[in-house]
Structure formats: structure tokens, C-alpha cells
Amino acid sequence: MKRFVSTILLLSFLFLSVSCGGRTQTDERPLEDFGRVEGDYLFKVASTRTAGFFPLLKYNVHNGECLPVCPDIFCAHNDENCFFYNVGIFTNIGNTLYIERLDNVTGRYGIYEFNVDNGTGNFIRYNEEPMMFLTSYYRYLFYCVRNKCYRFDTESKELYTFPQTPSTYIERITNGNIYWRTDKNENGAPIYAVTDLDGNVKIEKTDNFIRFGKYYYRGEFNVGGGVFAYNMYRSEDNENWERIAEKIGMGMFLGDRIFYFDPNVKKTGKHTKLYSMAMDGTDVRLVVDDENISME
């Protein structure tokens, strides 16, 4: 169940993640800033043809190389002897990966900080129980344990405990605003309570779009062709929408490209190909194609 919930959260965050590096504002609307610190990799938990084998992988966005995060070249990555085996909750800030692990020395759950460039890491924070999710916004990590939510500064190592929160599910963080999913309306669209980074409630809103430069983008979920298949639309006025991609898997904005996975209709819910396309849906390129390593 934990793996399923983690996968759903990952899909939601990836589809709504935006990187604004290298972009300039083109009209009076502010860029939607998701606080991504750009790095060289996309991190994914994958499934393979080996039962129970769920390695944590890093996809190099420059050359398409796909490798396990675990730096041990002699490790099989397929059992508990691998430190990165069966990771369910993680996020990254640039090339630094943050994962939830059980520290066998202390017997406590903790946030493990791992630099994928030099292969070194250590525990930076402990919790008495497992986290419900983990996400980042610039140098901060956000997570909830039971009914308490926290903001952790990865530079100063200071922990801020939210006095209270509208829910324990953060959908996304943009422009210094946290979107806490609280309910659904009569049409099934999510309802959010929007707070600042300290948890002070600003407004409640219902929407499913993001804004990047002069365009709004939104996804139409579960359109067939596999679980987690989307149609992607964009609009200049948030009223007249143009479909720019059909039946694509989860994706993210990176620089001036949209990266997305193929839903792979032959393996429902699994993705073996990674594509990129221009912001208008043209210039589609195949970045990774590996049938032996697929994304859950």
C-alpha cells in the first residue's frame, strides 16, 4: 500500500513540476515557480522482469544514460543488502537525492541525504515513524508524519513544525504557496487550501492547471492507452484550450522542453520509454528506450 501511495504522489508531483531555468517572462503574468533546483538527472523507482526488484534509477537528461543510484558496482540492487533497495519516498534538490530509510544503527526512520556526483551520504534528520510523503522547494524539504507536518532547511538543518495544516497532503508548492489538497468538488476536481510556507491560510481554490510563460498547461487524466495516460492541453487565456499531446505518461517541464514517459499499453502502468518535446508539442524526441527497465 505504501508503494502504491508513493507512486501516486510521485506521478502527481512530476506531472505538475515546472523548471523555470533559462526562461524569460513574456507577458504580465508571473512565471509559476515550482522551486526546482535543476540537476543532471531525473530520479525514478523502476520495476524490472525480476519479481520484487524495484531499483532506484537516475536518468541523465543530457545523454539518456540510465543507471542505478546505488554507486556500488558489485551490488545486485535486488535485496535488502542494497541500501537503495525498495525506496518508496524520495525527492531531489539538484544532484542531491533525499530518501526515507530505516537506520539500522539507531532503529529510527530518517531522511538520508545522498550526493549522486560523489556517491557519499548521511542521515540528516530522524523521525519516530515513517513519512507520508517528501517533497522539496528550493533548499527546503516538506513532509508529514502522522498528523504533524514539517519544513526542513537542508542548509541550516533547522526544522520548522507547522502549528496546524489544512490537511497532510501537499499537492504542490509554487511561488511560495503550498497547495494542500483538502477535498473534491461535485465534478471531481480537487479543492486546495493555499498557505504560505509557514502554513498561514490564504485562499481556497479549485483548478488543475499550471502556468509557464505566456501559456497555461493542464492534463486530462486517464484517457485510455494505459494507467496514468494523459492528454496535455495549453491555453493563452485559460479559457480556449488546444490539445498538444495525446496519451502521454507522466511528465515534467525541464528548461524549454517537456519530458514525459510512454504509458506503454502492453504493460499497464509501466513505462519503458522517455520522450521529450517542444513546449507546443512538436519536435518529439526519444530519449531513453529500454524494455528491461521500466517505470512503475
NORNORNOR-V85713 format. One line per field, one symbol per residue. burial: b if it has 24 or more other ideal C-beta (glycine too) atoms within 12 Angstrom, else e. A space follows every 50 residues. Layout:
BEGIN
burial=???
END
This chain:
BEGIN
burial=eeeeebbbbbbbbbbbbbbbeebeeeeeeebbbbbbbbbbbbbbbbbbee eebbbbbbbebeeeebbbbbeeeeeebeeeeebbbbbbbbbbbbbbbbbb bbeeeeeebbbbbbbbeeeebebbbbbeebbbbbbbbbebbbbbbeeebb bbebeeeeeeebeebbbbbbbbbbbebbbbbbeeeeeeebbbbbbebebe eeeebebbbbbbbebbbbbebeeeebbbbbbbbbeeeeeeeeebbebbbb bbbbeebbbbbbbbeebebbbbbbbbbebebeeeeebbebeebbbb
END
